[in-house]
Every structure is written in structure tokens, then in C-alpha cells.
Amino acid sequence: MEAYCVKCKAKKEMKDANEVTMKNGRQAMKGVCPSCGTGMFRIMGKKK
């Protein structure tokens, strides 16, 4: 899964990506940047 790293200011492939459900019911992916180790987060959409 690709996401934007705010520290590197570039889109990168997430490492250790997990699918999570946010409080509002939307799906998201959570992982870490392979270069700097910063947490990455990408909102996917509503759960059907």
C-alpha cells in the first residue's frame, strides 16, 4: 500500500501495513515509512 510520508515529503510503499477501522466506521491503513520510520496513515473509504 502506498501512502504519503510527511517527513520525507514523498509517496512511499508502507512497511508493516495493517488495516484498521476508525471511530466513524471508515477503513484505513496504518504502517511505517521504510526510509525514516515515521508513522504513515492512509484513509481508504467507507466500510460496506
PDB file of N, CA, C and O in Angstrom:
ATOM      1  N   MET A   1       0.847  -1.184   0.000  1.00  0.00           N
ATOM      2  CA  MET A   1       0.000   0.000   0.000  1.00  0.00           C
ATOM      3  C   MET A   1       0.884   1.236   0.000  1.00  0.00           C
ATOM      4  O   MET A   1       1.825   1.333   0.787  1.00  0.00           O
ATOM      5  N   GLU A   2       0.585   2.166  -0.871  1.00  0.00           N
ATOM      6  CA  GLU A   2       1.357   3.392  -0.987  1.00  0.00           C
ATOM      7  C   GLU A   2       0.690   4.510  -0.181  1.00  0.00           C
ATOM      8  O   GLU A   2      -0.533   4.649  -0.203  1.00  0.00           O
ATOM      9  N   ALA A   3       1.483   5.290   0.517  1.00  0.00           N
ATOM     10  CA  ALA A   3       0.972   6.406   1.306  1.00  0.00           C
ATOM     11  C   ALA A   3       1.999   7.533   1.297  1.00  0.00           C
ATOM     12  O   ALA A   3       3.146   7.334   0.896  1.00  0.00           O
ATOM     13  N   TYR A   4       1.579   8.720   1.744  1.00  0.00           N
ATOM     14  CA  TYR A   4       2.440   9.891   1.756  1.00  0.00           C
ATOM     15  C   TYR A   4       3.152  10.019   3.101  1.00  0.00           C
ATOM     16  O   TYR A   4       2.511   9.990   4.152  1.00  0.00           O
ATOM     17  N   CYS A   5       4.462  10.159   3.067  1.00  0.00           N
ATOM     18  CA  CYS A   5       5.256  10.381   4.283  1.00  0.00           C
ATOM     19  C   CYS A   5       5.480  11.885   4.426  1.00  0.00           C
ATOM     20  O   CYS A   5       6.075  12.514   3.551  1.00  0.00           O
ATOM     21  N   VAL A   6       5.002  12.459   5.531  1.00  0.00           N
ATOM     22  CA  VAL A   6       5.139  13.905   5.730  1.00  0.00           C
ATOM     23  C   VAL A   6       6.574  14.319   6.064  1.00  0.00           C
ATOM     24  O   VAL A   6       6.958  15.464   5.824  1.00  0.00           O
ATOM     25  N   LYS A   7       7.355  13.411   6.605  1.00  0.00           N
ATOM     26  CA  LYS A   7       8.744  13.728   6.943  1.00  0.00           C
ATOM     27  C   LYS A   7       9.627  13.717   5.686  1.00  0.00           C
ATOM     28  O   LYS A   7      10.452  14.611   5.497  1.00  0.00           O
ATOM     29  N   CYS A   8       9.450  12.701   4.831  1.00  0.00           N
ATOM     30  CA  CYS A   8      10.225  12.601   3.588  1.00  0.00           C
ATOM     31  C   CYS A   8       9.632  13.458   2.460  1.00  0.00           C
ATOM     32  O   CYS A   8      10.303  13.738   1.467  1.00  0.00           O
ATOM     33  N   LYS A   9       8.359  13.872   2.624  1.00  0.00           N
ATOM     34  CA  LYS A   9       7.620  14.642   1.620  1.00  0.00           C
ATOM     35  C   LYS A   9       7.558  13.905   0.285  1.00  0.00           C
ATOM     36  O   LYS A   9       7.796  14.486  -0.774  1.00  0.00           O
ATOM     37  N   ALA A  10       7.228  12.598   0.358  1.00  0.00           N
ATOM     38  CA  ALA A  10       7.120  11.787  -0.850  1.00  0.00           C
ATOM     39  C   ALA A  10       6.191  10.600  -0.603  1.00  0.00           C
ATOM     40  O   ALA A  10       6.000  10.170   0.535  1.00  0.00           O
ATOM     41  N   LYS A  11       5.616  10.078  -1.693  1.00  0.00           N
ATOM     42  CA  LYS A  11       4.801   8.874  -1.598  1.00  0.00           C
ATOM     43  C   LYS A  11       5.724   7.669  -1.572  1.00  0.00           C
ATOM     44  O   LYS A  11       6.643   7.559  -2.384  1.00  0.00           O
ATOM     45  N   LYS A  12       5.472   6.760  -0.628  1.00  0.00           N
ATOM     46  CA  LYS A  12       6.316   5.572  -0.490  1.00  0.00           C
ATOM     47  C   LYS A  12       5.454   4.367  -0.156  1.00  0.00           C
ATOM     48  O   LYS A  12       4.316   4.511   0.291  1.00  0.00           O
ATOM     49  N   GLU A  13       5.999   3.188  -0.374  1.00  0.00           N
ATOM     50  CA  GLU A  13       5.328   1.939  -0.029  1.00  0.00           C
ATOM     51  C   GLU A  13       5.408   1.740   1.479  1.00  0.00           C
ATOM     52  O   GLU A  13       6.497   1.757   2.053  1.00  0.00           O
ATOM     53  N   MET A  14       4.260   1.551   2.120  1.00  0.00           N
ATOM     54  CA  MET A  14       4.199   1.385   3.574  1.00  0.00           C
ATOM     55  C   MET A  14       4.782   0.049   4.004  1.00  0.00           C
ATOM     56  O   MET A  14       4.577  -0.970   3.345  1.00  0.00           O
ATOM     57  N   LYS A  15       5.514   0.060   5.120  1.00  0.00           N
ATOM     58  CA  LYS A  15       6.046  -1.172   5.698  1.00  0.00           C
ATOM     59  C   LYS A  15       5.171  -1.550   6.890  1.00  0.00           C
ATOM     60  O   LYS A  15       4.702  -0.672   7.615  1.00  0.00           O
ATOM     61  N   ASP A  16       4.948  -2.840   7.099  1.00  0.00           N
ATOM     62  CA  ASP A  16       4.129  -3.346   8.216  1.00  0.00           C
ATOM     63  C   ASP A  16       2.729  -2.737   8.213  1.00  0.00           C
ATOM     64  O   ASP A  16       2.234  -2.310   9.257  1.00  0.00           O
ATOM     65  N   ALA A  17       2.089  -2.696   7.039  1.00  0.00           N
ATOM     66  CA  ALA A  17       0.757  -2.087   6.902  1.00  0.00           C
ATOM     67  C   ALA A  17      -0.323  -2.976   7.518  1.00  0.00           C
ATOM     68  O   ALA A  17      -0.367  -4.180   7.269  1.00  0.00           O
ATOM     69  N   ASN A  18      -1.188  -2.368   8.323  1.00  0.00           N
ATOM     70  CA  ASN A  18      -2.327  -3.047   8.943  1.00  0.00           C
ATOM     71  C   ASN A  18      -3.590  -2.298   8.585  1.00  0.00           C
ATOM     72  O   ASN A  18      -3.587  -1.068   8.521  1.00  0.00           O
ATOM     73  N   GLU A  19      -4.690  -3.035   8.344  1.00  0.00           N
ATOM     74  CA  GLU A  19      -5.971  -2.396   8.083  1.00  0.00           C
ATOM     75  C   GLU A  19      -6.658  -2.137   9.414  1.00  0.00           C
ATOM     76  O   GLU A  19      -6.772  -3.039  10.245  1.00  0.00           O
ATOM     77  N   VAL A  20      -7.114  -0.910   9.618  1.00  0.00           N
ATOM     78  CA  VAL A  20      -7.791  -0.524  10.856  1.00  0.00           C
ATOM     79  C   VAL A  20      -9.125   0.138  10.515  1.00  0.00           C
ATOM     80  O   VAL A  20      -9.311   0.649   9.411  1.00  0.00           O
ATOM     81  N   THR A  21     -10.049   0.122  11.477  1.00  0.00           N
ATOM     82  CA  THR A  21     -11.328   0.807  11.326  1.00  0.00           C
ATOM     83  C   THR A  21     -11.341   1.992  12.277  1.00  0.00           C
ATOM     84  O   THR A  21     -11.123   1.840  13.479  1.00  0.00           O
ATOM     85  N   MET A  22     -11.599   3.180  11.726  1.00  0.00           N
ATOM     86  CA  MET A  22     -11.633   4.388  12.542  1.00  0.00           C
ATOM     87  C   MET A  22     -12.968   4.478  13.288  1.00  0.00           C
ATOM     88  O   MET A  22     -13.892   3.718  13.001  1.00  0.00           O
ATOM     89  N   LYS A  23     -13.066   5.398  14.236  1.00  0.00           N
ATOM     90  CA  LYS A  23     -14.274   5.566  15.046  1.00  0.00           C
ATOM     91  C   LYS A  23     -15.519   5.829  14.208  1.00  0.00           C
ATOM     92  O   LYS A  23     -16.614   5.395  14.565  1.00  0.00           O
ATOM     93  N   ASN A  24     -15.352   6.542  13.092  1.00  0.00           N
ATOM     94  CA  ASN A  24     -16.503   6.881  12.249  1.00  0.00           C
ATOM     95  C   ASN A  24     -16.892   5.755  11.287  1.00  0.00           C
ATOM     96  O   ASN A  24     -17.804   5.930  10.480  1.00  0.00           O
ATOM     97  N   GLY A  25     -16.214   4.601  11.358  1.00  0.00           N
ATOM     98  CA  GLY A  25     -16.560   3.446  10.533  1.00  0.00           C
ATOM     99  C   GLY A  25     -15.788   3.337   9.235  1.00  0.00           C
ATOM    100  O   GLY A  25     -15.963   2.366   8.499  1.00  0.00           O
ATOM    101  N   ARG A  26     -14.947   4.299   8.938  1.00  0.00           N
ATOM    102  CA  ARG A  26     -14.150   4.242   7.702  1.00  0.00           C
ATOM    103  C   ARG A  26     -12.942   3.326   7.872  1.00  0.00           C
ATOM    104  O   ARG A  26     -12.376   3.203   8.958  1.00  0.00           O
ATOM    105  N   GLN A  27     -12.566   2.686   6.762  1.00  0.00           N
ATOM    106  CA  GLN A  27     -11.394   1.821   6.746  1.00  0.00           C
ATOM    107  C   GLN A  27     -10.147   2.666   6.494  1.00  0.00           C
ATOM    108  O   GLN A  27     -10.213   3.675   5.791  1.00  0.00           O
ATOM    109  N   ALA A  28      -9.022   2.264   7.058  1.00  0.00           N
ATOM    110  CA  ALA A  28      -7.755   2.968   6.853  1.00  0.00           C
ATOM    111  C   ALA A  28      -6.602   1.977   6.949  1.00  0.00           C
ATOM    112  O   ALA A  28      -6.757   0.886   7.497  1.00  0.00           O
ATOM    113  N   MET A  29      -5.458   2.356   6.420  1.00  0.00           N
ATOM    114  CA  MET A  29      -4.246   1.549   6.506  1.00  0.00           C
ATOM    115  C   MET A  29      -3.233   2.316   7.351  1.00  0.00           C
ATOM    116  O   MET A  29      -3.052   3.522   7.183  1.00  0.00           O
ATOM    117  N   LYS A  30      -2.582   1.606   8.253  1.00  0.00           N
ATOM    118  CA  LYS A  30      -1.607   2.205   9.153  1.00  0.00           C
ATOM    119  C   LYS A  30      -0.307   1.425   9.021  1.00  0.00           C
ATOM    120  O   LYS A  30      -0.314   0.194   9.036  1.00  0.00           O
ATOM    121  N   GLY A  31       0.808   2.137   8.891  1.00  0.00           N
ATOM    122  CA  GLY A  31       2.107   1.488   8.757  1.00  0.00           C
ATOM    123  C   GLY A  31       3.229   2.457   9.078  1.00  0.00           C
ATOM    124  O   GLY A  31       3.011   3.513   9.671  1.00  0.00           O
ATOM    125  N   VAL A  32       4.456   2.072   8.668  1.00  0.00           N
ATOM    126  CA  VAL A  32       5.621   2.926   8.903  1.00  0.00           C
ATOM    127  C   VAL A  32       6.382   3.147   7.597  1.00  0.00           C
ATOM    128  O   VAL A  32       6.344   2.316   6.690  1.00  0.00           O
ATOM    129  N   CYS A  33       7.072   4.285   7.522  1.00  0.00           N
ATOM    130  CA  CYS A  33       7.884   4.627   6.356  1.00  0.00           C
ATOM    131  C   CYS A  33       9.145   3.757   6.353  1.00  0.00           C
ATOM    132  O   CYS A  33       9.814   3.646   7.381  1.00  0.00           O
ATOM    133  N   PRO A  34       9.477   3.139   5.215  1.00  0.00           N
ATOM    134  CA  PRO A  34      10.677   2.299   5.162  1.00  0.00           C
ATOM    135  C   PRO A  34      11.982   3.093   5.275  1.00  0.00           C
ATOM    136  O   PRO A  34      13.000   2.535   5.684  1.00  0.00           O
ATOM    137  N   SER A  35      11.971   4.376   4.924  1.00  0.00           N
ATOM    138  CA  SER A  35      13.187   5.197   4.963  1.00  0.00           C
ATOM    139  C   SER A  35      13.472   5.785   6.342  1.00  0.00           C
ATOM    140  O   SER A  35      14.573   5.631   6.872  1.00  0.00           O
ATOM    141  N   CYS A  36      12.459   6.471   6.933  1.00  0.00           N
ATOM    142  CA  CYS A  36      12.709   7.211   8.173  1.00  0.00           C
ATOM    143  C   CYS A  36      12.025   6.625   9.402  1.00  0.00           C
ATOM    144  O   CYS A  36      12.333   7.028  10.523  1.00  0.00           O
ATOM    145  N   GLY A  37      11.096   5.676   9.215  1.00  0.00           N
ATOM    146  CA  GLY A  37      10.441   5.046  10.358  1.00  0.00           C
ATOM    147  C   GLY A  37       9.276   5.827  10.940  1.00  0.00           C
ATOM    148  O   GLY A  37       8.743   5.452  11.985  1.00  0.00           O
ATOM    149  N   THR A  38       8.871   6.912  10.278  1.00  0.00           N
ATOM    150  CA  THR A  38       7.736   7.714  10.729  1.00  0.00           C
ATOM    151  C   THR A  38       6.442   6.960  10.465  1.00  0.00           C
ATOM    152  O   THR A  38       6.338   6.221   9.486  1.00  0.00           O
ATOM    153  N   GLY A  39       5.453   7.143  11.338  1.00  0.00           N
ATOM    154  CA  GLY A  39       4.154   6.504  11.147  1.00  0.00           C
ATOM    155  C   GLY A  39       3.442   7.075   9.939  1.00  0.00           C
ATOM    156  O   GLY A  39       3.440   8.287   9.725  1.00  0.00           O
ATOM    157  N   MET A  40       2.826   6.188   9.135  1.00  0.00           N
ATOM    158  CA  MET A  40       2.080   6.604   7.945  1.00  0.00           C
ATOM    159  C   MET A  40       0.637   6.149   8.097  1.00  0.00           C
ATOM    160  O   MET A  40       0.361   5.134   8.736  1.00  0.00           O
ATOM    161  N   PHE A  41      -0.288   6.911   7.500  1.00  0.00           N
ATOM    162  CA  PHE A  41      -1.708   6.625   7.635  1.00  0.00           C
ATOM    163  C   PHE A  41      -2.394   6.973   6.332  1.00  0.00           C
ATOM    164  O   PHE A  41      -2.164   8.047   5.775  1.00  0.00           O
ATOM    165  N   ARG A  42      -3.246   6.068   5.832  1.00  0.00           N
ATOM    166  CA  ARG A  42      -3.990   6.343   4.604  1.00  0.00           C
ATOM    167  C   ARG A  42      -5.444   5.939   4.794  1.00  0.00           C
ATOM    168  O   ARG A  42      -5.738   4.795   5.141  1.00  0.00           O
ATOM    169  N   ILE A  43      -6.356   6.886   4.564  1.00  0.00           N
ATOM    170  CA  ILE A  43      -7.792   6.627   4.695  1.00  0.00           C
ATOM    171  C   ILE A  43      -8.266   5.995   3.380  1.00  0.00           C
ATOM    172  O   ILE A  43      -7.989   6.503   2.293  1.00  0.00           O
ATOM    173  N   MET A  44      -8.991   4.869   3.510  1.00  0.00           N
ATOM    174  CA  MET A  44      -9.435   4.111   2.345  1.00  0.00           C
ATOM    175  C   MET A  44     -10.840   4.512   1.885  1.00  0.00           C
ATOM    176  O   MET A  44     -11.021   4.910   0.734  1.00  0.00           O
ATOM    177  N   GLY A  45     -11.823   4.411   2.763  1.00  0.00           N
ATOM    178  CA  GLY A  45     -13.192   4.724   2.386  1.00  0.00           C
ATOM    179  C   GLY A  45     -14.159   4.109   3.367  1.00  0.00           C
ATOM    180  O   GLY A  45     -13.742   3.548   4.381  1.00  0.00           O
ATOM    181  N   LYS A  46     -15.441   4.202   3.083  1.00  0.00           N
ATOM    182  CA  LYS A  46     -16.448   3.659   3.985  1.00  0.00           C
ATOM    183  C   LYS A  46     -16.529   2.148   3.866  1.00  0.00           C
ATOM    184  O   LYS A  46     -16.341   1.582   2.789  1.00  0.00           O
ATOM    185  N   LYS A  47     -16.812   1.510   4.983  1.00  0.00           N
ATOM    186  CA  LYS A  47     -16.990   0.063   5.030  1.00  0.00           C
ATOM    187  C   LYS A  47     -18.388  -0.263   4.503  1.00  0.00           C
ATOM    188  O   LYS A  47     -19.369   0.366   4.900  1.00  0.00           O
ATOM    189  N   LYS A  48     -18.470  -1.237   3.618  1.00  0.00           N
ATOM    190  CA  LYS A  48     -19.773  -1.593   3.032  1.00  0.00           C
ATOM    191  C   LYS A  48     -20.434  -2.723   3.771  1.00  0.00           C
ATOM    192  O   LYS A  48     -21.533  -3.141   3.405  1.00  0.00           O
TER     193      LYS A  48
END
